[in-house]
Amino acid sequence: MSASRVAEESKWRAAHTLLFLAFSTGTAIEAYVYSLPYIAETWTRFPRTIVALFSVWSPLWLLLGGLLVGPLSDRVGRKKTFYVTMTLYVIGGVLLVFASNYQTILASLSLLLFSAGGEYQNILVATHELVPRRNRSASIFLVVNFTNLGGIVAAALSMANYTSPHTQRIVLGITLVLAVAAIFAVRTRTPESIMWLEAKGRNTQAERELEKYYEQRATPNQEDTSRGVVDVPIWFRVVTGSVLGWAYTAGFSLLVLTLGPYFFPRLTDEFIVVAGVAAFISGFVGLAADRLSRKWLLLASSVATLATASIFLPTQRVWLANPQLFWLLFIILSAFVNVFFLAEDALKSEFWPTERRGFYTAIVRTASLGGSIPVLLYASTLPITQYFYLGLAIFAAGVSVSAAWYRYGVETGKKRSVTIWGKQQLSS
């Protein structure tokens, strides 16, 4: 039995707990960093052209980070790539602390966002490869769910107006550096992806990692039982992952982040906090993710999201007169959108061959983030009714692709191995 098979079939160990802590903190930091450009608008006077770009600044740099770091992780490994992104995080955090003008602030924000995009990408890939098969779905759901916690902290900080912009910037920078240092200390005590090592032909190193962190040995005299190779064309997976990610990113930005502030502008921060809390609580569906069908959960959550979002417009007069109803619908929508997010993020980073998982995950994340940028810019020119229908159309696209994957895709949940994908090319 190969080292990767032994690792995948192992019980939960101390190394897995450390990985979970490091990865969960990493996704929380990603969401925290994502919000910094919006908070930064109060720190100093920015040129109007720069302020106009703030709405797309975060997705743009996250996109670039993931696009470059994905192929890098396939080449040098998941753990070495982590060291690269952590180093960039520290440089960006220190630069933020000592920034004295808008140019330096922009440079630090860009570096932090680039690092966040790359590290988040690496976390998705590494979680699938490093966690035991029996716990893989629950682990990826719960790790990704911590993005909501990062968003809650950022929104709460924005509501705390007792600090000066100068102090706020320094506290943010120092907090980031300390958090990254803690993650770094934990990650050095965890293994490289044994699946990746074997895919690269480094079997001896894979066996050393297995003995060091899992206290087990490969058994070369015992053959691996065949898991089968799933024959789903790469192009279909690329389209599925790209559209699902785009439907979440654009739909969430248009409806969940904007509906409340548009109708109740004085409660913007409160809406962001409530959305984050509702989403975080709903994310504990991940505790049951190893027993659930990924295909079913993806389709059900996308349909529930579209159905809930469709209620808002025809009932507008009712909830404008009774804001409590709006809050109820808003909380339900936030919960369903988050479950859809967890399911699609898990899927689009798992259904690739190990040796190219970083590259293909980067491709679909780039397509989904990049595709949302022109939509958000265009939507800002629309009246509210057309704006709302655009959001519904985007969620409908997510339902359509979820249904297509339910019909023509394969099951990746229910404790199935992540190594079922054969070596295929994009043209296949």
Secondary structure, DSSP 4 states (H G I P E B T S, - for coil): --HHHHHHTSPP-HHHHHHHHHHHHHHHHHHHHHTHHHHHTTTSPPPHHHHHHHHHHHHHHHHHHHHHHHHHHHHH-HHHHHHHHHHHHHHHHHHHHT--SHHHHHHHHHHHHHHHHHHHHHHHHHHHHHS-GGGHHHHHHHHHHHHHHHHHHHHHHHH-TTS-HHHHHHHHHHHHHHHHHHHHHHHTTS---HHHHHHTT-HHHHHHHIIIII-----TTSPPPP---B---HHHHHHHHHHHHHHHHHHIIIIITTHHHHH-GGGHHHHHHHHHHHHHHHGGGGGGGGGS-HHHHHHHHHHHHHHHHHHTTTTHHHHHH-HHHHHHHHHHHHHHHHHHHHHHHHHHTTSS-GGGHHHHHHHHHHHHHHHHHHHHHHHTTS-HHHHHHHHHHHHHHHHHHHHHHHHHS----TT--TT-B----TT-
